[in-house]
Amino acid sequence: MTAADNRAGIWLMIGAVASFTVQDGLSRHLAGEYTVWQTIMIRYWFFAAFVLLLAWRQPLGFRAAVRTRQPGLNLARAVLHISEICVIVASFTLIGLINTHALFAVCPLIIAALAGPVLGERVGLARWLAIGAGFCGILIILRPGSDLFSPLAVLPLASAALFALYSVLTRLATRTEPSFVAFFWSGILGAAMMTAIGIWFWQPMPLAHWGLTVANGLVAILSNWLIIRCYTRAEANVVQPFAYLQLVFVMLMGVVVFGEPLEAATLIGAAIVVGAGLMTVMRIGRRQTQGA
């Protein structure tokens, strides 16, 4: 890939995390007005429509594009994904966008820790030190004795752990099948399961809220399309550090739109977690480059 491709990929990643931030803000608002189940169910309907459209446009044809030899693994991934999304959206409504994302930033470090036992990858001393530093950052954010140091803080950490396991299983699934197969079944199975749950919590919505709901679904499609284009265009280790800009965007939205407080300890702890994550990403990228 050329330098121009990588530059384009960086801008696509920035656009993606900005879109994800808008999506999180809309989800926070809608889940606060209605229920997490209904909000996520409708979002998944848009996601399923998106992957179906992509599948119909695959050069090999629909059936060949979505055929999988590991349905159990894809079902497990879908369960993890819907669980992660429901937990994090619930966290948005209970402890806010800023605190949720500051704690969720530990996710890449959990992925790094799981890569050894699940994927058989070597996890060296430097990566373990980065993981330890990241969890020290989490303790600074939580500030034992503060209001945030409560059972509710488990929600974003649980969401990070669920997404980390989902990500590791996705890497496992894509070792033997195209990545689109894993992407497709996450959307279809997730939509089916969320509909089976969410339809029991349906609440009528006025026209204005339907507009926000449709916007939430469209932004979700845009976010996923930008991510796909990003990783198609650029090297993952080049663009991945820019994913952390979502934390900056979320902090701005939390303060400006939702009036959430931004405390010094949260900034310091988040900086440590992000720094540890960046160190891990750069070391993995350097190792992959040297091995190429």
C-alpha positions as CSV (number, residue, x, y, z in Angstrom):
1,M,0.0,0.0,0.0
2,T,1.2,3.5,-0.9
3,A,1.7,6.5,1.4
4,A,-1.4,8.1,-0.3
5,D,-3.4,5.0,0.5
6,N,-2.4,5.2,4.2
7,R,-3.2,8.9,4.3
8,A,-6.7,8.2,2.9
9,G,-7.1,5.3,5.4
10,I,-6.3,7.7,8.3
11,W,-9.0,10.1,7.2
12,L,-11.4,7.3,6.8
13,M,-10.6,6.1,10.3
14,I,-11.1,9.6,11.7
15,G,-14.5,9.8,9.9
16,A,-15.4,6.4,11.2
17,V,-14.7,7.3,14.9
18,A,-16.5,10.6,14.5
19,S,-19.5,8.6,13.1
20,F,-19.3,6.1,16.0
21,T,-19.3,9.1,18.4
22,V,-22.5,10.5,16.9
23,Q,-24.0,7.0,17.0
24,D,-23.2,6.7,20.7
25,G,-24.7,10.0,21.4
26,L,-28.0,9.1,19.6
27,S,-28.0,5.7,21.4
28,R,-27.5,7.3,24.8
29,H,-30.4,9.7,24.2
30,L,-32.8,7.1,22.7
31,A,-32.0,4.4,25.3
32,G,-32.7,7.0,28.0
33,E,-36.1,7.8,26.4
34,Y,-37.2,4.2,25.7
35,T,-35.2,1.0,26.4
36,V,-31.8,-0.3,25.5
37,W,-33.4,-3.4,23.9
38,Q,-35.6,-1.4,21.5
39,T,-32.9,1.0,20.6
40,I,-30.4,-1.7,19.8
41,M,-33.0,-3.9,18.0
42,I,-33.8,-1.1,15.5
43,R,-30.1,-0.3,15.0
44,Y,-29.5,-4.0,14.2
45,W,-32.3,-3.9,11.6
46,F,-30.3,-1.3,9.7
47,F,-27.1,-3.3,10.2
48,A,-28.8,-6.4,8.8
49,A,-30.1,-4.5,5.8
50,F,-26.6,-3.2,5.1
51,V,-24.9,-6.6,5.2
52,L,-27.6,-8.1,3.0
53,L,-27.1,-5.4,0.4
54,L,-23.3,-6.0,0.5
55,A,-23.8,-9.7,0.2
56,W,-26.1,-9.3,-2.9
57,R,-23.3,-7.2,-4.5
58,Q,-20.5,-9.8,-4.0
59,P,-18.9,-10.9,-7.2
60,L,-19.1,-14.6,-6.3
61,G,-22.9,-14.4,-5.7
62,F,-24.9,-14.3,-2.5
63,R,-24.8,-17.9,-1.4
64,A,-21.0,-18.2,-2.0
65,A,-20.3,-14.9,-0.2
66,V,-22.1,-15.9,3.0
67,R,-21.4,-19.6,3.2
68,T,-19.7,-20.6,6.5
69,R,-18.2,-23.8,7.8
70,Q,-18.2,-22.6,11.4
71,P,-21.7,-21.7,12.3
72,G,-21.1,-22.3,16.0
73,L,-18.3,-19.8,16.2
74,N,-20.3,-17.2,14.3
75,L,-23.2,-17.7,16.7
76,A,-20.9,-17.2,19.7
77,R,-19.5,-14.0,18.1
78,A,-23.0,-12.7,17.5
79,V,-24.0,-13.3,21.1
80,L,-20.9,-11.6,22.4
81,H,-21.5,-8.6,20.0
82,I,-25.1,-8.0,21.0
83,S,-24.2,-8.4,24.7
84,E,-21.4,-5.9,24.4
85,I,-23.5,-3.3,22.6
86,C,-26.4,-3.7,25.1
87,V,-24.1,-3.4,28.1
88,I,-22.2,-0.3,26.8
89,V,-25.4,1.5,25.8
90,A,-26.8,0.8,29.3
91,S,-23.6,2.2,30.6
92,F,-24.0,5.4,28.6
93,T,-27.4,6.0,30.3
94,L,-26.1,5.2,33.8
95,I,-22.6,6.7,34.1
96,G,-22.4,8.8,31.0
97,L,-20.5,8.8,27.7
98,I,-17.2,10.1,29.1
99,N,-16.8,7.7,32.0
100,T,-17.9,4.8,29.9
101,H,-15.4,5.4,27.1
102,A,-12.6,6.2,29.4
103,L,-13.0,2.8,31.0
104,F,-13.8,1.0,27.7
105,A,-10.4,2.3,26.3
106,V,-8.8,-0.7,28.1
107,C,-10.3,-3.0,25.4
108,P,-7.2,-3.2,23.2
109,L,-5.1,-4.3,26.2
110,I,-7.6,-7.1,27.0
111,I,-7.4,-8.2,23.4
112,A,-3.6,-8.3,23.7
113,A,-3.9,-10.4,26.9
114,L,-6.3,-12.8,25.2
115,A,-4.2,-13.2,22.1
116,G,-1.9,-15.6,23.9
117,P,-4.3,-18.2,25.3
118,V,-6.9,-18.0,22.5
119,L,-4.8,-17.4,19.4
120,G,-1.5,-18.9,20.5
121,E,0.3,-15.6,19.9
122,R,3.4,-14.8,21.9
123,V,2.7,-12.1,24.6
124,G,6.1,-10.7,25.6
125,L,7.2,-8.7,28.7
126,A,6.7,-5.3,27.1
127,R,3.1,-6.1,26.2
128,W,2.4,-7.4,29.8
129,L,3.9,-4.1,31.1
130,A,1.7,-2.1,28.8
131,I,-1.4,-4.1,30.0
132,G,-0.4,-3.5,33.7
133,A,0.1,0.2,33.0
134,G,-3.4,0.3,31.4
135,F,-5.0,-1.2,34.4
136,C,-3.2,1.3,36.6
137,G,-4.9,4.0,34.4
138,I,-8.2,2.4,35.1
139,L,-7.7,2.6,38.8
140,I,-6.9,6.4,38.4
141,I,-10.2,6.9,36.5
142,L,-12.2,4.9,39.1
143,R,-10.5,6.7,42.0
144,P,-11.4,4.3,44.9
145,G,-13.7,6.1,47.2
146,S,-15.2,8.3,44.5
147,D,-18.8,8.1,43.1
148,L,-17.6,6.3,40.0
149,F,-16.0,3.5,42.1
150,S,-19.3,1.6,42.3
151,P,-20.9,-1.6,40.8
152,L,-21.9,0.5,37.8
153,A,-18.3,0.8,36.8
154,V,-18.4,-2.9,36.0
155,L,-20.6,-2.1,32.9
156,P,-18.0,-0.5,30.6
157,L,-15.3,-2.9,31.8
158,A,-17.6,-5.9,31.1
159,S,-18.4,-4.3,27.7
160,A,-14.7,-4.0,27.0
161,A,-14.1,-7.7,27.9
162,L,-17.0,-8.8,25.8
163,F,-15.8,-6.8,22.8
164,A,-12.2,-8.1,23.3
165,L,-13.4,-11.7,23.3
166,Y,-15.6,-11.0,20.2
167,S,-12.6,-9.4,18.4
168,V,-10.3,-12.4,19.2
169,L,-12.9,-14.9,18.0
170,T,-13.4,-12.8,14.9
171,R,-9.6,-13.1,14.2
172,L,-10.0,-16.8,14.8
173,A,-13.0,-17.0,12.4
174,T,-11.2,-15.1,9.6
175,R,-8.2,-17.4,9.6
176,T,-10.1,-19.9,7.5
177,E,-12.9,-17.8,6.0
178,P,-13.1,-14.4,4.3
179,S,-13.7,-11.5,6.7
180,F,-17.0,-10.6,5.0
181,V,-18.5,-13.9,6.2
182,A,-17.9,-13.1,9.8
183,F,-19.2,-9.5,9.2
184,F,-22.3,-10.8,7.5
185,W,-23.3,-13.3,10.2
186,S,-22.7,-10.8,13.0
187,G,-25.3,-8.6,11.4
188,I,-27.9,-11.2,10.5
189,L,-27.7,-13.4,13.7
190,G,-27.5,-10.2,15.8
191,A,-30.6,-8.8,14.2
192,A,-32.5,-12.0,14.7
193,M,-31.6,-12.3,18.4
194,M,-32.1,-8.7,19.2
195,T,-35.6,-8.8,17.5
196,A,-36.5,-11.9,19.6
197,I,-35.6,-9.9,22.8
198,G,-36.4,-6.3,21.9
199,I,-39.9,-6.8,20.4
200,W,-41.2,-7.5,23.9
201,F,-40.0,-4.1,25.1
202,W,-41.6,-2.1,22.2
203,Q,-42.8,1.4,23.1
204,P,-44.5,3.7,20.6
205,M,-42.4,6.6,19.4
206,P,-43.5,10.1,18.1
207,L,-42.4,11.1,14.6
208,A,-39.4,13.2,15.9
209,H,-38.0,10.2,17.7
210,W,-38.5,8.0,14.7
211,G,-36.3,10.6,12.9
212,L,-33.6,10.2,15.5
213,T,-33.9,6.4,15.3
214,V,-33.5,6.3,11.5
215,A,-30.6,8.7,11.9
216,N,-29.0,6.3,14.4
217,G,-29.4,3.4,12.0
218,L,-28.0,5.4,9.0
219,V,-25.0,6.6,11.1
220,A,-24.4,3.0,12.1
221,I,-24.3,2.0,8.4
222,L,-22.0,4.9,7.6
223,S,-19.6,4.0,10.5
224,N,-19.3,0.4,9.4
225,W,-18.9,1.4,5.7
226,L,-16.1,3.8,6.6
227,I,-14.3,1.1,8.7
228,I,-14.5,-1.4,5.8
229,R,-13.1,1.2,3.4
230,C,-10.4,2.2,5.9
231,Y,-9.0,-1.3,6.3
232,T,-9.4,-2.0,2.6
233,R,-7.4,1.1,1.7
234,A,-4.7,1.2,4.4
235,E,-2.5,-0.9,6.7
236,A,-4.1,-1.7,10.0
237,N,-1.1,-0.8,12.2
238,V,-1.0,2.7,10.5
239,V,-4.7,3.6,11.1
240,Q,-5.4,1.9,14.4
241,P,-3.8,4.6,16.6
242,F,-6.3,7.1,15.2
243,A,-9.2,5.0,16.6
244,Y,-8.3,6.5,20.0
245,L,-9.6,9.9,18.7
246,Q,-13.0,8.6,19.5
247,L,-12.3,9.2,23.2
248,V,-11.5,12.8,22.4
249,F,-14.7,13.2,20.3
250,V,-16.8,11.5,23.1
251,M,-15.4,13.8,25.7
252,L,-16.3,16.8,23.6
253,M,-19.8,15.5,23.0
254,G,-20.3,14.5,26.7
255,V,-19.4,18.0,27.9
256,V,-21.1,20.1,25.2
257,V,-24.2,18.1,24.4
258,F,-25.0,16.2,27.6
259,G,-23.4,18.4,30.2
260,E,-21.2,15.7,31.7
261,P,-18.4,16.7,34.0
262,L,-14.8,16.1,32.8
263,E,-12.5,15.5,35.8
264,A,-8.7,15.7,35.9
265,A,-8.4,12.1,37.1
266,T,-10.4,10.9,34.2
267,L,-8.1,12.7,31.7
268,I,-5.0,11.4,33.4
269,G,-6.2,7.9,33.7
270,A,-7.5,7.9,30.1
271,A,-4.2,9.2,28.8
272,I,-2.3,6.4,30.6
273,V,-4.7,3.7,29.2
274,V,-4.5,5.2,25.7
275,G,-0.7,5.5,25.9
276,A,-0.4,1.8,26.9
277,G,-2.7,0.8,24.1
278,L,-0.8,2.8,21.5
279,M,2.5,1.2,22.7
280,T,0.9,-2.2,22.2
281,V,-0.5,-1.4,18.8
282,M,2.9,0.0,17.6
283,R,4.9,-2.9,18.9
284,I,2.5,-5.4,17.1
285,G,2.7,-3.3,13.9
286,R,6.5,-3.2,14.1
287,R,6.7,-7.0,14.6
288,Q,4.4,-7.6,11.7
289,T,6.4,-5.3,9.5
290,Q,9.7,-7.0,10.4
291,G,8.1,-10.4,9.8
292,A,6.8,-9.4,6.3
